[in-house]
């Protein structure tokens, strides 16, 4: 350990020293500190990044065996986010999810309890590990129709049914900023002697300001993955893995990180993680002042347009699965029912506002610590303009807040036939193509899917290979096709057909 200096950015500072020394490069990368592009029309764009695009030379440390500036940068990150150990990820939260699964599932057939509506990277991790997933039914908010965490009762039942499970993996918050307290799940897992693993990709900022929800680490989670590039200020693909407690093998974590991550990690990317942490360390909660003021300005402005409503949790005894909402995730919808989320996104983009994502009903607008009040005002004016474009919009329909409409949302929220599934094996070996046929979407109910269908965003598989296609899922596939949703994994990109097992 070294003495904590919150104002230091050791890795970034080392890269700046390296750039200023102007040494002659006889090492990778091939652009030679950006010299290759010095006399081209893109020199100005690339210069600042490429002059610190270095490699594991003397003084710049090694991500896979950190002893110097990278070790210092990671220890500063652990101090900032409240972990015992933190690791820089250059492959996004995907790599962190893979590492956690490969750490706890070390033998083929190991069982992992998994919230069903997880990111595709979790299913890929199960495949790499050769693990068996016991899927847990998530809570579905009746007002929004969106899925969050499994209930405490579901987790209790899963642990009782599968005491040999190696851990529980959940996602919180979801893509829409929805979540609930994790402390009860931590207590259940630790009582059973297993770790709680949390995909907190969209919550790297949690716990950093009194107006933000608590972080998974502060609730006691053992392994937490955060996309530092999503809600904080790191470059795209920059993420962190945070570890605490006694339930994860630290040596195994480091070995799996070396397996999953590139042996030639991006130094500008790692430096951006260092700077994102430094910004929080130096500014504390004040780092979020401007962004929260922007959120407040938007909420005040949108009150003048009652047609457009915001997703918020509603108090009630049966709403334990959705008790908190990230204030930076603005989820807006047309309460009149005129515009789908897809159409509202298109109209917003015409007004110069580019949302994070949309589905059949909602548009997700991502505010961060970098959003300004001017940005918020522009968004309000865009919604005003959209409302005025519709000269005679119909009166509000009956669907807002009704469960019948809410179920038509592209995030995975199909009510499964189980609260706790039987073990589902995930393996890398594909079945022979002789056992696969292509069928129209209209006729796919009753078959077993031979491909992964992933509405993207948010990247939550609606189907995985080997999953039974029920009537509700078949109807959802047709709806997604008709709405023009983008789906990864489908052999037919227009989603007119699907591959199934015979």
N, C-alpha and C positions, 0 to 999 in steps of 0.2 A: 504493500500500500504506500502511496505517496500522500503528501498533505493536500487536502482538497482546496483548490482555488477555483471558485465558481466562474470567475471572469476569464479563465484560461480556456483556449480551444487548442489543446496540444497537438492534435494531428494537423489541423489547418495551419497552425503556426509553423510546424515543421515543413509543410509543403510550400509555404511562402518563403521560408529560408532557402529551401531547395531551389525555387525559381529564381530568387535574387542572386544566388551564387553563380548562375549561368555556366554551370559546368557542361562539358561536352558529353553528350549522351552516347554511350556505346552499349545501350541496353534497350529492351522493349519499353514502351510501344514504338512502332515504326515511324510515327509522325515526328519523332525527335523533339519533344516539348513544343509541338506546334509549328516548328520551323518549316515543315513541308508546305504549309499554307500561307506563309508570310506574305507572298506577293500575289495572292489571289483575291478575288472579289469577296471571299467569305472570311478573310483573315480576321477582321474585326469581331465577327461573331464567335469565332472559335478560340481566339487568342487567350482570353482569360481562363477558359476551362482547360485547354490543352497544355498550358504552361504548368499546371499542377497535376496533369494526368501522368502520374509516375508509377513506379512499381516497387517491389520489396528490395530497395537498395539501402545501404548504410544510412541510418538515421531516420528511416521512414517506417521501420518495424514490419511485422508480418501478421496479418489477420489471423492466420492459423496457428501461430505461436507467438502471441503478443507479449513483449517484454518492455516496450518503451512507450512511444506516443500513442499507439492504438490501445495498449493496456490502460494508460492514463485516461484516454478519452472514454473508454468503456466503464471505468470505475467512476468517472464523473457522471456518466449516464445513470449508473446504478444509484448514485446518491440523489440525483435529480428526480428519478421516477419511483424511488422507494424500494428498489430490489436489492437482494444480496449480491447478485451477479447480473450483468447485462452484456449482451452480445450484439454487435453490429451485423445486420443482414443486408446483403447486396442483391438479394433475389426477391425482395418484397416479403410480405407476411406469408406468402406461399411457402418459402423455404423454412420459416419458423414452424409452421404447422407440420410440415414433413418431418422436421427434426424432433418435435415433441412426440409424434406418433411412433417414429422409429426408436425413440429412447425408451418408451414404456412397453411397446410391443416388440419383443426381441425373438420370439419363436413363432413359426407358422401356427395359426389357429388361436393365438392369444386374443382374448376378448376385450374390446374397448366399448364402453357405453358412450353413445354418440347422439347428440341432438340431431334430429333428422334434417332440419333445414340449415345445413352447414355449407360452406363454400366448397367448390369442386376440389380444391387442394386437399381437403380432409379426406375425401374419397380416394384421391390419388395416393395419399400417404398410407391409407389402409391397404391399397393394392401393393405398394412397395414393401410393406411390412408383412404381407400375406396374412393379415389379421382378419378376425371376424368382428363385424360391427353388430352391436345390439342397439337398434335405433329407438330413441325415445320420442314420443309424440310431443311436439311443442305446444305451448299455449297459443291459442288463436284469439286475438282481441275481437270481440263481437262487433264493435263499432267500426273499426277500420278494416277488419278481415285479414289483418297481417299477423304473422307468426313471430313469437319471441322465444323465450326459454321454456324448457320443460318445467312442469310444476314440481314442488317439493314432494308431493305424493307420488308422482311418476318416478322420480329419482329413488325414493324409498323402495318402491316396488322393484325397480331394476336392480338395485344393490342386493335386495333380498333374494331375487331370482338368480342372480349371477354373482355370487360372492367372490368368484375367481377373477372377476374383471380387473384389468390393469389400471383403470382410471376412468374418469368422466371428462368428455370434451364438449364444451358449449361455446356458442357465439353470443357475445354481448358487448356493445349494443349491436342491433342489426343494421342493415343498410339505411334504414329510415331513421336511425337514431333512437329507436325504442329499446327499452330494457327494463330490468328489475334488479333488486338487490341480490348480490351473489353470496352474502355471508351464510344464509341457510344451506346452500349447496356445499360450501366449503366445510361447514360443520359435519354434514352427512358423509362427505368423502373422507375426511380425516378420521371420523369415528370408525369407518370401514377400513382405514389404513391405506387408502389410495389417493392419488393426487387429483386435484381439479385443474384441468387445462382449459385456458380461455383464449379463443380467437377474439382479441380486442382490437382488430385491425382499424376499426372506425372510432376508437376511443383513446388514442394516444394522449389526448388533451385532458382526459377525465382526471379529476382530483387535483388539477392545477389551479383551480379558482373556486371560491365558495359557491358560485352559481352553477358550477358544473357537477355532474354526478360523480360519486366516488369511483376510484379506479379499482380494477380487479385485484391488483396487488394489495391495496389498502383493505380489501375485504378478506384477504388471506389466501388468494389463489396461488398455486404452486408454480405454474408455468404460464406466462402471458406473452402473447405475440401482438405487437402494435405496428401499424403502418405509419411510421413517422412522417411519411410524405403526404398522407391523406389530410389530416387535420392540423398538422404542425407544418414546419417550414423546410423539411428535407427535400432533396431531389426525388423524382419518381423512381421507384424501386427501393428507396431507402426505408428500412424497417429495423425493429429491435426485438430481441427475445429477452425477456426478464425472468429470472429464476429466484425462488426463495424456498425455505423450508427443507425438510428432510426426505421428502417423498420422491425426488428426482435424482438420478445418478449423474452428478456433475461431470465426471470423466466421460460417461457415455454421451452426454450432451455435446461436449467438445469434439468427440470423435465423429458424431453424426453431423455436426456442423461442417467438419472438414470433408465429409463425404458429399454433402448436398451443395455446398457453396463452391464457387469458382476458385481455382488455385491462383487466379490472376484477378483479384477483386478490384473494382474501380475505386481509385483514390479520391477523385472528386466526389463520388457518391458517399464514401465514408466521411469525407470532410464535411459534407452537408449535414450528416447526422451529428457530427461534432458541433457544428454551428447551430443547429436546431436546438440541441440541448443547452448550449451556451446562452441562447436567447431567453430560454425559460429560467435558467439559473440567475441570470443578471436582472431580469425584469420581474420575476415572480408572477403573482396574479395580475400585475399591471400589464403583462404581455397581452392580456385578453380584453383590456378596457375598450379599445377602439372597435374590436369585433362585436362585443356585446352591445355597445351603443348602436352599432349598425343593425343588429337584430331588433333592438328596441324601436329604432326609427322605422324599420320595415313593418313591425307589428302595429305600430300606431297608424302608419299610412294605410295599411290594408283594411283597417276598420271602416274606412270610407267606401269600401267595395265589398259589401256583404255577400256578394255572389261567390267570392273566392274565400274559402275557409282553410284553416290550418289543423293539422293532425295534432291532438293533445290527449294525454291519458285522462280518463274519467275515473273519479273516485268511486269505489264500490267494493263490497265484500268478495265479489267474484272476479276482481280485476288484478289479482296478485301477479300476473305475468307481464303486465305493462303498467309500471308505476313511475317510470322516469322517462323523460324525453330530452335528448341532447338539444339545448337551445340553438346550437349552430346548424342543426339539420332542420331546415324549413321545408315542411311537407305540405304542399298546397293542392287543392282540388276545386273543381267547378261544382259548387253545390246545386246549381241549376240542372246539371246533367247534360249540358250542351256539348261540352268538350271532353273527350277522353284525355287521359294523361299524355298520350302520344301527340295528340293534336295541340294540346296546350303547350307542350314543349316546342313544337314546330313554330307556333305563333310567338312564343317568347324569343326564340332564336331570331326570328324576323325583326324583333325589336332590339337585337344586340345583347340579349341575356341568354347565356348558354347554361342550362341546368346540368346537374350531375347525371340524372337518369329520369325515366318515366315508366309508368306501366299503364294498365287500362284505365286507372282512375287517378293516380297521384303523379305529381312532379316533385322530385327531390332537388332542392336548391341548397347548396353547401356554402354556408358562411364559415369563415375562419378568423383567426387573429389578424389576418391580412385584409379582411373586408372593410371597406370604408362606408361612412354614412352616405356619401355620394353614390356608391354602388347600390345601397339599399333604396335610395330615392329613385334611382333609374329603374329599378325593378318594380317599384310601386307604380311609376308612370307607365311602364310597359303593360301592367295588368289593367290600369285604367284605360289605356288605348285599346286593348283587346276587348274589354267590356263594351266600349263605345262602338267598336267595329260591328258588333251584333246589334243592329238597330232595335229589334224587338225580341230580345231573348225570352223564352218561355218562363213562366213562374217555376219556382223550385219544384222538382219532382219528389216522389215519395221515397226515392232510394237512399238519400244520405242517412247514414247511421243504421240502415237496416241490414241485417246479416245476409239476406238473400242477394243483395247487390254486392256486399263487401267481399263475398267469396270469389268474385271475379277479379282477382289481382294476381299479377304474374309472379310475385314472390311465392315460393313454395308454401302453400297453406292448405293442401288437400288433407282432409280429415282421414287419417289412416284407419285401418281396421284393428289397430292395436294401440295400446298406450306404451307397451314395451314389446318390441319385436322379438322373434326368435333370432339366434345368431345368423348373420348374413355373411358368407365368406367372400372376401375380396382377394383376387389373385391376378397376376399379370398375364398368365397364359390364356390366350384367346381360344374360343371354341372354333371348330372348323367352319368355314364358310358354307359347307354343305348343309349345316344345320340352321342356316339363316335364310330368311326370305324377306322380300319387301312387300309391304301391304299399305293400302291407302289409309290415311289418318282416320277416316270415317269408320274403318273396319278393324281398328287395332285393339279395341277393348277385349280383354280375355287372353291376349297373348302376353308373352314375356319379352320385355325390351332387350334388344341386342346392341343398343347404343345409349350413350349418355346425352340427354337433352337438357341444355343449360340455357335458360333465358338470361341474356347478358346485356347490361347489368341486371341483377346483382350477382350472377355467377353461382346461384344455388341450383343444383341439378333437380329438375322436375322428375326425371327418371334416371336410374343408373342401370347398366347392363345386368340382367338377371332379375329386375323388378317387375312384378305383375302390373299390367296396365288395366286399371279399373275404369269404370264408366266415367267417373268424374275427371280422371286424368285425361282420358280420351277427349272429353268435351273441352277441357282446358287447352289441349294441343290445338284443337280446331279454332278456338277463340284467339290464341296467340298467332296462329297463321293468318286469320282474317284481319287482325289488328296490325299485321306487319311487324311483329316483334322479332328481334334478332336472337337467334338461338345458336349457341356453339354446340359442337359434337354431332349435330345431325348430318347424315350423309346427304339428305335433300335439304338444301339451305332454304327452300321455300316452304318446307314443312308440309308438303302435300302427301308425302309418304314417310314411313318409318320402317327401319329394319327390326325384325322380330325373330325369335327362335321358333323353330318348328315344333 
